Each structure stands twice: as C-alpha cells, then as structure tokens.
C-alpha cells in the first residue's frame, strides 16, 4: 500500500497523540493517592505503603545521589526511627504513556528539630499484571538558583 507524504505525516501525528493517553480516572487517582501516601511514610513509618507501591526491581536515587532498592527502602522504614515530624505532598503532575506513567511533584517536610524544606521528585510508574508500581524514582532538594537575581532573558 502506498501513502502520500502528507498522509504519512498525519498518521504519525495521530499515532503520537494517541501514545500519550490520559490514563483512566481510577489510574490517575490511584497514583496521586499513592504518591501522597509515600510522602507521609517519612513521618508515619507505614512500611506497607512501600511494599505496595514500589516494584521489586525499583532503582531510586536519593537526595544525596545514592541509589536504593525497594528492599533497602523497606528495611530502612522497618529498622530506623524517623527524624521527620511531617511530610506532605504539595503537588503532582501525571502523564500517561500506555502502561507507563511519569509523576513529577513536590513535597513540604518538617523535621522533629523544627527544620523544614521541600523535596522535588520524578517517579516512573509501570502497570504490570494490572497493578501500578514505581520502577524508578529520583528525589532532589531544590536549591536557590545562582541566576535567581539575574534579569530575565528572552
């Protein structure tokens, strides 16, 4: 079958638009709630959240640049006390690509010693056997930009 170039371009555009689906309302709600639950675990130590939402093959990068696994994260939750008084989800934006979702967001935290701050992060979710789990995560502590006082560039 022969296609004209404009028709091929149109087909590629439509295919690309369909590739970024919006996910179901239930999928979006589950991921948003799970992200909030994970944030809260820093203070609550509800390790069952980690066991539920982290994939066995998770590779995460913490704020110090070290990598961690699901097993290590769950073990830390179960064996170490938390210095967090609270940690709450501020926002999350979720984009779906079939059975993959990218969640990017921020959290506000407060330590038991009174110090407070923010995390920003990106989590990659994968739907396997009908179950959404995080397969990759990266967390950062935002720092002021050296350009924050610079004039805007256009």
N, CA, C and O atoms as a GROMACS GRO file, in nm:
protein
  616
    1UNK      N    1   0.084  -0.117   0.000
    1UNK     CA    2   0.000   0.000   0.000
    1UNK      C    3   0.089   0.124   0.000
    1UNK      O    4   0.185   0.132   0.078
    2UNK      N    5   0.059   0.220  -0.086
    2UNK     CA    6   0.140   0.340  -0.096
    2UNK      C    7   0.065   0.457  -0.035
    2UNK      O    8  -0.055   0.475  -0.058
    3UNK      N    9   0.139   0.536   0.045
    3UNK     CA   10   0.081   0.654   0.107
    3UNK      C   11   0.153   0.778   0.057
    3UNK      O   12   0.273   0.774   0.028
    4UNK      N   13   0.081   0.886   0.049
    4UNK     CA   14   0.145   1.012   0.015
    4UNK      C   15   0.216   1.064   0.139
    4UNK      O   16   0.181   1.027   0.251
    5UNK      N   17   0.315   1.149   0.120
    5UNK     CA   18   0.391   1.205   0.232
    5UNK      C   19   0.302   1.280   0.330
    5UNK      O   20   0.317   1.259   0.451
    6UNK      N   21   0.209   1.366   0.287
    6UNK     CA   22   0.122   1.435   0.385
    6UNK      C   23   0.038   1.337   0.467
    6UNK      O   24   0.016   1.359   0.586
    7UNK      N   25  -0.009   1.229   0.406
    7UNK     CA   26  -0.087   1.131   0.480
    7UNK      C   27   0.000   1.059   0.583
    7UNK      O   28  -0.046   1.035   0.694
    8UNK      N   29   0.123   1.025   0.548
    8UNK     CA   30   0.214   0.962   0.643
    8UNK      C   31   0.243   1.053   0.762
    8UNK      O   32   0.246   1.008   0.876
    9UNK      N   33   0.265   1.181   0.735
    9UNK     CA   34   0.290   1.277   0.843
    9UNK      C   35   0.169   1.285   0.935
    9UNK      O   36   0.183   1.285   1.057
   10UNK      N   37   0.050   1.291   0.877
   10UNK     CA   38  -0.073   1.296   0.955
   10UNK      C   39  -0.088   1.170   1.041
   10UNK      O   40  -0.124   1.180   1.158
   11UNK      N   41  -0.061   1.054   0.985
   11UNK     CA   42  -0.070   0.929   1.061
   11UNK      C   43   0.029   0.928   1.177
   11UNK      O   44  -0.005   0.881   1.286
   12UNK      N   45   0.150   0.977   1.157
   12UNK     CA   46   0.249   0.983   1.264
   12UNK      C   47   0.206   1.079   1.375
   12UNK      O   48   0.227   1.051   1.493
   13UNK      N   49   0.147   1.191   1.338
   13UNK     CA   50   0.098   1.287   1.438
   13UNK      C   51  -0.013   1.225   1.521
   13UNK      O   52  -0.012   1.236   1.644
   14UNK      N   53  -0.108   1.161   1.456
   14UNK     CA   54  -0.219   1.097   1.527
   14UNK      C   55  -0.167   0.985   1.617
   14UNK      O   56  -0.211   0.972   1.731
   15UNK      N   57  -0.074   0.905   1.568
   15UNK     CA   58  -0.015   0.798   1.648
   15UNK      C   59   0.055   0.854   1.772
   15UNK      O   60   0.040   0.799   1.881
   16UNK      N   61   0.128   0.963   1.757
   16UNK     CA   62   0.196   1.027   1.870
   16UNK      C   63   0.097   1.081   1.971
   16UNK      O   64   0.119   1.069   2.092
   17UNK      N   65  -0.010   1.140   1.924
   17UNK     CA   66  -0.112   1.195   2.014
   17UNK      C   67  -0.180   1.084   2.093
   17UNK      O   68  -0.210   1.100   2.211
   18UNK      N   69  -0.204   0.972   2.028
   18UNK     CA   70  -0.267   0.860   2.097
   18UNK      C   71  -0.172   0.793   2.195
   18UNK      O   72  -0.216   0.736   2.295
   19UNK      N   73  -0.042   0.798   2.169
   19UNK     CA   74   0.056   0.734   2.256
   19UNK      C   75   0.056   0.797   2.395
   19UNK      O   76   0.078   0.728   2.494
   20UNK      N   77   0.032   0.927   2.404
   20UNK     CA   78   0.024   0.992   2.535
   20UNK      C   79  -0.122   0.995   2.575
   20UNK      O   80  -0.191   1.096   2.556
   21UNK      N   81  -0.168   0.885   2.630
   21UNK     CA   82  -0.306   0.878   2.674
   21UNK      C   83  -0.319   0.944   2.810
   21UNK      O   84  -0.219   0.971   2.877
   22UNK      N   85  -0.440   0.971   2.850
   22UNK     CA   86  -0.462   1.039   2.977
   22UNK      C   87  -0.475   0.940   3.093
   22UNK      O   88  -0.487   0.984   3.208
   23UNK      N   89  -0.474   0.811   3.067
   23UNK     CA   90  -0.496   0.714   3.173
   23UNK      C   91  -0.641   0.723   3.218
   23UNK      O   92  -0.711   0.820   3.186
   24UNK      N   93  -0.685   0.625   3.292
   24UNK     CA   94  -0.823   0.631   3.341
   24UNK      C   95  -0.828   0.721   3.464
   24UNK      O   96  -0.726   0.751   3.525
   25UNK      N   97  -0.946   0.762   3.498
   25UNK     CA   98  -0.966   0.842   3.618
   25UNK      C   99  -0.917   0.763   3.740
   25UNK      O  100  -0.855   0.819   3.830
   26UNK      N  101  -0.945   0.634   3.742
   26UNK     CA  102  -0.903   0.549   3.853
   26UNK      C  103  -0.750   0.538   3.861
   26UNK      O  104  -0.693   0.542   3.970
   27UNK      N  105  -0.683   0.524   3.745
   27UNK     CA  106  -0.537   0.516   3.742
   27UNK      C  107  -0.476   0.645   3.798
   27UNK      O  108  -0.386   0.640   3.882
   28UNK      N  109  -0.525   0.757   3.751
   28UNK     CA  110  -0.474   0.887   3.796
   28UNK      C  111  -0.496   0.905   3.947
   28UNK      O  112  -0.406   0.950   4.018
   29UNK      N  113  -0.614   0.870   3.994
   29UNK     CA  114  -0.646   0.884   4.136
   29UNK      C  115  -0.558   0.792   4.221
   29UNK      O  116  -0.511   0.831   4.328
   30UNK      N  117  -0.535   0.670   4.173
   30UNK     CA  118  -0.451   0.575   4.248
   30UNK      C  119  -0.309   0.627   4.261
   30UNK      O  120  -0.252   0.626   4.370
   31UNK      N  121  -0.251   0.673   4.151
   31UNK     CA  122  -0.113   0.721   4.153
   31UNK      C  123  -0.101   0.845   4.241
   31UNK      O  124  -0.006   0.857   4.319
   32UNK      N  125  -0.194   0.937   4.229
   32UNK     CA  126  -0.188   1.058   4.311
   32UNK      C  127  -0.198   1.023   4.460
   32UNK      O  128  -0.123   1.078   4.541
   33UNK      N  129  -0.288   0.934   4.497
   33UNK     CA  130  -0.303   0.892   4.637
   33UNK      C  131  -0.178   0.818   4.684
   33UNK      O  132  -0.132   0.839   4.796
   34UNK      N  133  -0.124   0.732   4.600
   34UNK     CA  134  -0.004   0.656   4.636
   34UNK      C  135   0.115   0.749   4.657
   34UNK      O  136   0.195   0.727   4.748
   35UNK      N  137   0.128   0.852   4.574
   35UNK     CA  138   0.237   0.949   4.592
   35UNK      C  139   0.221   1.023   4.725
   35UNK      O  140   0.319   1.046   4.796
   36UNK      N  141   0.098   1.059   4.759
   36UNK     CA  142   0.072   1.124   4.887
   36UNK      C  143   0.103   1.029   5.003
   36UNK      O  144   0.165   1.070   5.102
   37UNK      N  145   0.061   0.904   4.990
   37UNK     CA  146   0.088   0.805   5.094
   37UNK      C  147   0.238   0.786   5.115
   37UNK      O  148   0.285   0.777   5.229
   38UNK      N  149   0.315   0.780   5.004
   38UNK     CA  150   0.460   0.762   5.016
   38UNK      C  151   0.523   0.881   5.088
   38UNK      O  152   0.611   0.863   5.172
   39UNK      N  153   0.479   1.001   5.055
   39UNK     CA  154   0.531   1.119   5.123
   39UNK      C  155   0.506   1.109   5.274
   39UNK      O  156   0.596   1.136   5.354
   40UNK      N  157   0.387   1.070   5.312
   40UNK     CA  158   0.351   1.062   5.453
   40UNK      C  159   0.432   0.957   5.530
   40UNK      O  160   0.451   0.971   5.650
   41UNK      N  161   0.479   0.852   5.461
   41UNK     CA  162   0.551   0.744   5.530
   41UNK      C  163   0.679   0.792   5.597
   41UNK      O  164   0.726   0.728   5.691
   42UNK      N  165   0.736   0.904   5.551
   42UNK     CA  166   0.857   0.954   5.616
   42UNK      C  167   0.830   0.988   5.762
   42UNK      O  168   0.920   0.978   5.845
   43UNK      N  169   0.709   1.027   5.794
   43UNK     CA  170   0.674   1.059   5.932
   43UNK      C  171   0.596   0.946   5.999
   43UNK      O  172   0.612   0.922   6.119
   44UNK      N  173   0.511   0.876   5.924
   44UNK     CA  174   0.424   0.774   5.983
   44UNK      C  175   0.488   0.637   5.996
   44UNK      O  176   0.447   0.556   6.080
   45UNK      N  177   0.588   0.611   5.913
   45UNK     CA  178   0.654   0.479   5.909
   45UNK      C  179   0.558   0.367   5.874
   45UNK      O  180   0.571   0.256   5.926
   46UNK      N  181   0.461   0.395   5.788
   46UNK     CA  182   0.371   0.290   5.741
   46UNK      C  183   0.440   0.217   5.626
   46UNK      O  184   0.422   0.251   5.510
   47UNK      N  185   0.520   0.118   5.662
   47UNK     CA  186   0.602   0.047   5.564
   47UNK      C  187   0.520  -0.032   5.462
   47UNK      O  188   0.571  -0.066   5.355
   48UNK      N  189   0.394  -0.061   5.494
   48UNK     CA  190   0.309  -0.134   5.399
   48UNK      C  191   0.288  -0.054   5.271
   48UNK      O  192   0.267  -0.112   5.165
   49UNK      N  193   0.294   0.079   5.280
   49UNK     CA  194   0.282   0.163   5.160
   49UNK      C  195   0.396   0.133   5.065
   49UNK      O  196   0.374   0.115   4.945
   50UNK      N  197   0.518   0.126   5.118
   50UNK     CA  198   0.635   0.098   5.034
   50UNK      C  199   0.625  -0.040   4.971
   50UNK      O  200   0.655  -0.057   4.853
   51UNK      N  201   0.582  -0.138   5.049
   51UNK     CA  202   0.569  -0.274   4.997
   51UNK      C  203   0.465  -0.281   4.885
   51UNK      O  204   0.478  -0.362   4.794
   52UNK      N  205   0.363  -0.195   4.892
   52UNK     CA  206   0.255  -0.196   4.793
   52UNK      C  207   0.293  -0.122   4.665
   52UNK      O  208   0.265  -0.171   4.555
   53UNK      N  209   0.355  -0.006   4.677
   53UNK     CA  210   0.371   0.079   4.558
   53UNK      C  211   0.508   0.068   4.490
   53UNK      O  212   0.521   0.108   4.375
   54UNK      N  213   0.609   0.017   4.558
   54UNK     CA  214   0.740   0.005   4.497
   54UNK      C  215   0.756  -0.131   4.430
   54UNK      O  216   0.726  -0.234   4.491
   55UNK      N  217   0.804  -0.131   4.307
   55UNK     CA  218   0.829  -0.256   4.235
   55UNK      C  219   0.952  -0.325   4.293
   55UNK      O  220   1.043  -0.260   4.342
   56UNK      N  221   0.953  -0.457   4.286
   56UNK     CA  222   1.067  -0.532   4.337
   56UNK      C  223   1.198  -0.492   4.270
   56UNK      O  224   1.305  -0.500   4.330
   57UNK      N  225   1.190  -0.447   4.144
   57UNK     CA  226   1.310  -0.408   4.069
   57UNK      C  227   1.332  -0.256   4.069
   57UNK      O  228   1.404  -0.204   3.983
   58UNK      N  229   1.272  -0.186   4.164
   58UNK     CA  230   1.290  -0.041   4.175
   58UNK      C  231   1.437  -0.004   4.185
   58UNK      O  232   1.515  -0.071   4.254
   59UNK      N  233   1.474   0.103   4.116
   59UNK     CA  234   1.603   0.169   4.137
   59UNK      C  235   1.570   0.315   4.162
   59UNK      O  236   1.515   0.384   4.076
   60UNK      N  237   1.606   0.363   4.281
   60UNK     CA  238   1.582   0.501   4.318
   60UNK      C  239   1.712   0.574   4.340
   60UNK      O  240   1.816   0.513   4.368
   61UNK      N  241   1.706   0.705   4.329
   61UNK     CA  242   1.821   0.791   4.358
   61UNK      C  243   1.775   0.890   4.464
   61UNK      O  244   1.680   0.966   4.443
   62UNK      N  245   1.845   0.889   4.580
   62UNK     CA  246   1.804   0.977   4.688
   62UNK      C  247   1.868   1.115   4.673
   62UNK      O  248   1.943   1.139   4.578
   63UNK      N  249   1.838   1.205   4.766
   63UNK     CA  250   1.883   1.344   4.756
   63UNK      C  251   2.035   1.357   4.764
   63UNK      O  252   2.090   1.461   4.727
   64UNK      N  253   2.103   1.255   4.813
   64UNK     CA  254   2.250   1.257   4.821
   64UNK      C  255   2.315   1.197   4.697
   64UNK      O  256   2.438   1.195   4.686
   65UNK      N  257   2.234   1.148   4.604
   65UNK     CA  258   2.287   1.087   4.483
   65UNK      C  259   2.312   0.938   4.495
   65UNK      O  260   2.360   0.875   4.401
   66UNK      N  261   2.280   0.879   4.610
   66UNK     CA  262   2.296   0.735   4.630
   66UNK      C  263   2.175   0.662   4.572
   66UNK      O  264   2.064   0.714   4.572
   67UNK      N  265   2.198   0.540   4.523
   67UNK     CA  266   2.088   0.460   4.473
   67UNK      C  267   2.032   0.372   4.585
   67UNK      O  268   2.102   0.339   4.680
   68UNK      N  269   1.906   0.336   4.571
   68UNK     CA  270   1.842   0.248   4.667
   68UNK      C  271   1.746   0.154   4.594
   68UNK      O  272   1.705   0.181   4.481
   69UNK      N  273   1.712   0.045   4.660
   69UNK     CA  274   1.620  -0.054   4.608
   69UNK      C  275   1.496  -0.058   4.695
   69UNK      O  276   1.491   0.005   4.801
   70UNK      N  277   1.396  -0.131   4.650
   70UNK     CA  278   1.276  -0.149   4.732
   70UNK      C  279   1.314  -0.217   4.864
   70UNK      O  280   1.272  -0.172   4.971
   71UNK      N  281   1.393  -0.324   4.856
   71UNK     CA  282   1.429  -0.397   4.978
   71UNK      C  283   1.499  -0.307   5.079
   71UNK      O  284   1.470  -0.312   5.198
   72UNK      N  285   1.591  -0.225   5.031
   72UNK     CA  286   1.664  -0.134   5.121
   72UNK      C  287   1.570  -0.030   5.180
   72UNK      O  288   1.580   0.003   5.298
   73UNK      N  289   1.480   0.023   5.098
   73UNK     CA  290   1.387   0.126   5.145
   73UNK      C  291   1.293   0.069   5.251
   73UNK      O  292   1.269   0.134   5.353
   74UNK      N  293   1.240  -0.050   5.228
   74UNK     CA  294   1.150  -0.113   5.325
   74UNK      C  295   1.227  -0.145   5.453
   74UNK      O  296   1.176  -0.124   5.563
   75UNK      N  297   1.350  -0.197   5.440
   75UNK     CA  298   1.431  -0.229   5.557
   75UNK      C  299   1.458  -0.105   5.642
   75UNK      O  300   1.447  -0.110   5.764
   76UNK      N  301   1.493   0.006   5.577
   76UNK     CA  302   1.517   0.131   5.649
   76UNK      C  303   1.391   0.174   5.723
   76UNK      O  304   1.397   0.215   5.839
   77UNK      N  305   1.277   0.163   5.656
   77UNK     CA  306   1.150   0.200   5.718
   77UNK      C  307   1.123   0.117   5.844
   77UNK      O  308   1.077   0.169   5.945
   78UNK      N  309   1.154  -0.012   5.836
   78UNK     CA  310   1.123  -0.102   5.946
   78UNK      C  311   1.224  -0.094   6.061
   78UNK      O  312   1.189  -0.126   6.175
   79UNK      N  313   1.346  -0.052   6.033
   79UNK     CA  314   1.451  -0.063   6.135
   79UNK      C  315   1.504   0.070   6.190
   79UNK      O  316   1.570   0.071   6.294
   80UNK      N  317   1.477   0.180   6.123
   80UNK     CA  318   1.531   0.307   6.169
   80UNK      C  319   1.419   0.402   6.211
   80UNK      O  320   1.310   0.401   6.154
   81UNK      N  321   1.447   0.483   6.312
   81UNK     CA  322   1.350   0.584   6.352
   81UNK      C  323   1.357   0.702   6.256
   81UNK      O  324   1.461   0.726   6.193
   82UNK      N  325   1.249   0.772   6.245
   82UNK     CA  326   1.242   0.885   6.152
   82UNK      C  327   1.272   1.016   6.223
   82UNK      O  328   1.232   1.036   6.338
   83UNK      N  329   1.340   1.104   6.155
   83UNK     CA  330   1.364   1.239   6.207
   83UNK      C  331   1.257   1.336   6.155
   83UNK      O  332   1.262   1.455   6.186
   84UNK      N  333   1.162   1.285   6.076
   84UNK     CA  334   1.057   1.370   6.018
   84UNK      C  335   0.937   1.381   6.110
   84UNK      O  336   0.884   1.280   6.157
   85UNK      N  337   0.894   1.502   6.136
   85UNK     CA  338   0.768   1.526   6.208
   85UNK      C  339   0.651   1.518   6.110
   85UNK      O  340   0.542   1.473   6.145
   86UNK      N  341   0.676   1.563   5.986
   86UNK     CA  342   0.571   1.558   5.884
   86UNK      C  343   0.635   1.567   5.746
   86UNK      O  344   0.748   1.613   5.730
   87UNK      N  345   0.560   1.521   5.647
   87UNK     CA  346   0.598   1.533   5.507
   87UNK      C  347   0.470   1.520   5.426
   87UNK      O  348   0.403   1.417   5.431
   88UNK      N  349   0.437   1.625   5.351
   88UNK     CA  350   0.309   1.627   5.279
   88UNK      C  351   0.330   1.658   5.131
   88UNK      O  352   0.415   1.739   5.094
   89UNK      N  353   0.252   1.591   5.049
   89UNK     CA  354   0.252   1.616   4.906
   89UNK      C  355   0.197   1.756   4.879
   89UNK      O  356   0.088   1.790   4.927
   90UNK      N  357   0.271   1.836   4.802
   90UNK     CA  358   0.222   1.969   4.762
   90UNK      C  359   0.148   1.961   4.630
   90UNK      O  360   0.037   2.011   4.615
   91UNK      N  361   0.213   1.895   4.533
   91UNK     CA  362   0.151   1.883   4.401
   91UNK      C  363   0.210   1.764   4.329
   91UNK      O  364   0.321   1.720   4.360
   92UNK      N  365   0.135   1.712   4.234
   92UNK     CA  366   0.185   1.606   4.147
   92UNK      C  367   0.120   1.623   4.011
   92UNK      O  368   0.000   1.647   4.000
   93UNK      N  369   0.202   1.610   3.908
   93UNK     CA  370   0.153   1.611   3.770
   93UNK      C  371   0.184   1.474   3.712
   93UNK      O  372   0.296   1.424   3.724
   94UNK      N  373   0.085   1.414   3.648
   94UNK     CA  374   0.098   1.277   3.599
   94UNK      C  375   0.072   1.276   3.449
   94UNK      O  376  -0.028   1.330   3.401
   95UNK      N  377   0.164   1.214   3.376
   95UNK     CA  378   0.146   1.194   3.232
   95UNK      C  379   0.149   1.045   3.203
   95UNK      O  380   0.234   0.972   3.255
   96UNK      N  381   0.056   0.999   3.121
   96UNK     CA  382   0.046   0.857   3.088
   96UNK      C  383   0.094   0.831   2.946
   96UNK      O  384   0.070   0.910   2.855
   97UNK      N  385   0.162   0.718   2.931
   97UNK     CA  386   0.210   0.668   2.802
   97UNK      C  387   0.178   0.519   2.799
   97UNK      O  388   0.266   0.436   2.821
   98UNK      N  389   0.053   0.486   2.772
   98UNK     CA  390   0.012   0.346   2.776
   98UNK      C  391   0.019   0.294   2.919
   98UNK      O  392  -0.045   0.349   3.009
   99UNK      N  393   0.098   0.187   2.939
   99UNK     CA  394   0.113   0.127   3.072
   99UNK      C  395   0.229   0.187   3.150
   99UNK      O  396   0.278   0.125   3.245
  100UNK      N  397   0.272   0.306   3.112
  100UNK     CA  398   0.376   0.378   3.184
  100UNK      C  399   0.322   0.516   3.221
  100UNK      O  400   0.249   0.578   3.144
  101UNK      N  401   0.357   0.561   3.340
  101UNK     CA  402   0.317   0.695   3.383
  101UNK      C  403   0.438   0.763   3.446
  101UNK      O  404   0.516   0.700   3.517
  102UNK      N  405   0.453   0.891   3.419
  102UNK     CA  406   0.557   0.973   3.480
  102UNK      C  407   0.487   1.069   3.576
  102UNK      O  408   0.400   1.147   3.536
  103UNK      N  409   0.527   1.063   3.703
  103UNK     CA  410   0.470   1.152   3.804
  103UNK      C  411   0.582   1.245   3.851
  103UNK      O  412   0.689   1.199   3.891
  104UNK      N  413   0.557   1.375   3.846
  104UNK     CA  414   0.653   1.474   3.894
  104UNK      C  415   0.582   1.562   3.995
  104UNK      O  416   0.469   1.606   3.973
  105UNK      N  417   0.650   1.587   4.107
  105UNK     CA  418   0.584   1.665   4.209
  105UNK      C  419   0.678   1.723   4.312
  105UNK      O  420   0.800   1.720   4.298
  106UNK      N  421   0.616   1.774   4.418
  106UNK     CA  422   0.693   1.833   4.527
  106UNK      C  423   0.624   1.802   4.659
  106UNK      O  424   0.504   1.775   4.666
  107UNK      N  425   0.705   1.807   4.765
  107UNK     CA  426   0.659   1.780   4.900
  107UNK      C  427   0.718   1.884   4.993
  107UNK      O  428   0.827   1.936   4.968
  108UNK      N  429   0.647   1.914   5.101
  108UNK     CA  430   0.698   2.001   5.208
  108UNK      C  431   0.717   1.915   5.331
  108UNK      O  432   0.628   1.840   5.370
  109UNK      N  433   0.834   1.927   5.392
  109UNK     CA  434   0.865   1.846   5.509
  109UNK      C  435   0.909   1.932   5.627
  109UNK      O  436   0.952   2.046   5.611
  110UNK      N  437   0.895   1.872   5.745
  110UNK     CA  438   0.941   1.936   5.867
  110UNK      C  439   1.004   1.827   5.954
  110UNK      O  440   0.944   1.721   5.975
  111UNK      N  441   1.124   1.854   6.003
  111UNK     CA  442   1.192   1.761   6.092
  111UNK      C  443   1.147   1.782   6.235
  111UNK      O  444   1.091   1.886   6.269
  112UNK      N  445   1.172   1.683   6.318
  112UNK     CA  446   1.137   1.693   6.461
  112UNK      C  447   1.214   1.805   6.529
  112UNK      O  448   1.169   1.858   6.631
  113UNK      N  449   1.331   1.843   6.474
  113UNK     CA  450   1.410   1.953   6.532
  113UNK      C  451   1.362   2.091   6.485
  113UNK      O  452   1.420   2.193   6.522
  114UNK      N  453   1.256   2.094   6.403
  114UNK     CA  454   1.198   2.220   6.358
  114UNK      C  455   1.241   2.266   6.219
  114UNK      O  456   1.176   2.352   6.160
  115UNK      N  457   1.350   2.209   6.166
  115UNK     CA  458   1.396   2.246   6.031
  115UNK      C  459   1.292   2.202   5.929
  115UNK      O  460   1.230   2.096   5.943
  116UNK      N  461   1.273   2.284   5.826
  116UNK     CA  462   1.175   2.248   5.722
  116UNK      C  463   1.236   2.268   5.584
  116UNK      O  464   1.339   2.335   5.569
  117UNK      N  465   1.172   2.210   5.485
  117UNK     CA  466   1.222   2.222   5.349
  117UNK      C  467   1.127   2.158   5.250
  117UNK      O  468   1.012   2.128   5.281
  118UNK      N  469   1.178   2.137   5.128
  118UNK     CA  470   1.100   2.080   5.019
  118UNK      C  471   1.179   1.969   4.950
  118UNK      O  472   1.302   1.970   4.950
  119UNK      N  473   1.108   1.876   4.894
  119UNK     CA  474   1.162   1.778   4.801
  119UNK      C  475   1.094   1.803   4.667
  119UNK      O  476   0.977   1.841   4.663
  120UNK      N  477   1.165   1.781   4.559
  120UNK     CA  478   1.105   1.770   4.426
  120UNK      C  479   1.149   1.634   4.372
  120UNK      O  480   1.258   1.586   4.405
  121UNK      N  481   1.067   1.573   4.291
  121UNK     CA  482   1.096   1.437   4.250
  121UNK      C  483   1.028   1.400   4.119
  121UNK      O  484   0.936   1.467   4.072
  122UNK      N  485   1.078   1.292   4.063
  122UNK     CA  486   1.018   1.230   3.946
  122UNK      C  487   1.011   1.080   3.971
  122UNK      O  488   1.112   1.018   4.005
  123UNK      N  489   0.893   1.022   3.954
  123UNK     CA  490   0.874   0.878   3.969
  123UNK      C  491   0.821   0.822   3.838
  123UNK      O  492   0.734   0.881   3.774
  124UNK      N  493   0.875   0.707   3.799
  124UNK     CA  494   0.827   0.637   3.681
  124UNK      C  495   0.747   0.516   3.726
  124UNK      O  496   0.798   0.428   3.796
  125UNK      N  497   0.622   0.514   3.685
  125UNK     CA  498   0.529   0.407   3.721
  125UNK      C  499   0.511   0.314   3.601
  125UNK      O  500   0.511   0.358   3.486
  126UNK      N  501   0.494   0.185   3.630
  126UNK     CA  502   0.469   0.086   3.526
  126UNK      C  503   0.352   0.000   3.571
  126UNK      O  504   0.345  -0.043   3.686
  127UNK      N  505   0.259  -0.025   3.479
  127UNK     CA  506   0.146  -0.112   3.510
  127UNK      C  507   0.178  -0.253   3.462
  127UNK      O  508   0.187  -0.279   3.342
  128UNK      N  509   0.194  -0.344   3.560
  128UNK     CA  510   0.224  -0.485   3.530
  128UNK      C  511   0.115  -0.571   3.591
  128UNK      O  512   0.079  -0.553   3.708
  129UNK      N  513   0.063  -0.662   3.514
  129UNK     CA  514  -0.041  -0.753   3.565
  129UNK      C  515  -0.154  -0.675   3.633
  129UNK      O  516  -0.207  -0.718   3.735
  130UNK      N  517  -0.189  -0.560   3.575
  130UNK     CA  518  -0.299  -0.479   3.626
  130UNK      C  519  -0.268  -0.397   3.750
  130UNK      O  520  -0.359  -0.340   3.809
  131UNK      N  521  -0.140  -0.390   3.790
  131UNK     CA  522  -0.101  -0.322   3.913
  131UNK      C  523   0.003  -0.215   3.884
  131UNK      O  524   0.107  -0.244   3.824
  132UNK      N  525  -0.024  -0.090   3.926
  132UNK     CA  526   0.070   0.020   3.909
  132UNK      C  527   0.175   0.016   4.019
  132UNK      O  528   0.141   0.007   4.137
  133UNK      N  529   0.304   0.024   3.981
  133UNK     CA  530   0.413   0.031   4.078
  133UNK      C  531   0.524   0.121   4.025
  133UNK      O  532   0.539   0.139   3.904
  134UNK      N  533   0.600   0.177   4.118
  134UNK     CA  534   0.712   0.264   4.082
  134UNK      C  535   0.834   0.179   4.051
  134UNK      O  536   0.875   0.096   4.132
  135UNK      N  537   0.893   0.199   3.932
  135UNK     CA  538   1.012   0.124   3.892
  135UNK      C  539   1.138   0.211   3.897
  135UNK      O  540   1.249   0.158   3.900
  136UNK      N  541   1.121   0.343   3.898
  136UNK     CA  542   1.235   0.434   3.906
  136UNK      C  543   1.190   0.561   3.978
  136UNK      O  544   1.078   0.608   3.960
  137UNK      N  545   1.281   0.616   4.060
  137UNK     CA  546   1.248   0.736   4.136
  137UNK      C  547   1.374   0.820   4.152
  137UNK      O  548   1.484   0.767   4.166
  138UNK      N  549   1.357   0.951   4.148
  138UNK     CA  550   1.470   1.042   4.174
  138UNK      C  551   1.418   1.159   4.257
  138UNK      O  552   1.320   1.224   4.223
  139UNK      N  553   1.488   1.183   4.369
  139UNK     CA  554   1.449   1.288   4.462
  139UNK      C  555   1.557   1.395   4.469
  139UNK      O  556   1.676   1.365   4.463
  140UNK      N  557   1.514   1.518   4.482
  140UNK     CA  558   1.607   1.631   4.491
  140UNK      C  559   1.561   1.727   4.599
  140UNK      O  560   1.442   1.735   4.630
  141UNK      N  561   1.655   1.798   4.656
  141UNK     CA  562   1.623   1.911   4.741
  141UNK      C  563   1.658   2.035   4.660
  141UNK      O  564   1.775   2.058   4.630
  142UNK      N  565   1.558   2.117   4.625
  142UNK     CA  566   1.587   2.233   4.542
  142UNK      C  567   1.674   2.335   4.616
  142UNK      O  568   1.658   2.356   4.737
  143UNK      N  569   1.764   2.394   4.543
  143UNK     CA  570   1.850   2.500   4.598
  143UNK      C  571   1.824   2.626   4.518
  143UNK      O  572   1.786   2.619   4.401
  144UNK      N  573   1.844   2.742   4.578
  144UNK     CA  574   1.826   2.867   4.504
  144UNK      C  575   1.920   2.871   4.383
  144UNK      O  576   2.036   2.833   4.393
  145UNK      N  577   1.869   2.915   4.274
  145UNK     CA  578   1.949   2.925   4.153
  145UNK      C  579   2.044   3.044   4.163
  145UNK      O  580   2.006   3.150   4.212
  146UNK      N  581   2.168   3.028   4.117
  146UNK     CA  582   2.258   3.142   4.116
  146UNK      C  583   2.210   3.251   4.021
  146UNK      O  584   2.256   3.365   4.027
  147UNK      N  585   2.117   3.216   3.934
  147UNK     CA  586   2.062   3.312   3.838
  147UNK      C  587   1.932   3.374   3.887
  147UNK      O  588   1.870   3.451   3.814
  148UNK      N  589   1.890   3.342   4.011
  148UNK     CA  590   1.761   3.391   4.057
  148UNK      C  591   1.754   3.544   4.064
  148UNK      O  592   1.645   3.601   4.057
  149UNK      N  593   1.869   3.612   4.078
  149UNK     CA  594   1.870   3.758   4.081
  149UNK      C  595   1.905   3.819   3.945
  149UNK      O  596   1.906   3.941   3.929
  150UNK      N  597   1.933   3.733   3.850
  150UNK     CA  598   1.970   3.782   3.718
  150UNK      C  599   1.847   3.835   3.645
  150UNK      O  600   1.736   3.787   3.669
  151UNK      N  601   1.864   3.933   3.558
  151UNK     CA  602   1.749   3.982   3.479
  151UNK      C  603   1.698   3.872   3.386
  151UNK      O  604   1.774   3.786   3.342
  152UNK      N  605   1.569   3.878   3.358
  152UNK     CA  606   1.510   3.779   3.268
  152UNK      C  607   1.570   3.790   3.129
  152UNK      O  608   1.596   3.900   3.079
  153UNK      N  609   1.591   3.674   3.067
  153UNK     CA  610   1.642   3.672   2.930
  153UNK      C  611   1.530   3.626   2.840
  153UNK      O  612   1.450   3.541   2.877
  154UNK      N  613   1.525   3.683   2.723
  154UNK     CA  614   1.421   3.645   2.628
  154UNK      C  615   1.481   3.576   2.510
  154UNK      O  616   1.408   3.536   2.419
   0.00000   0.00000   0.00000
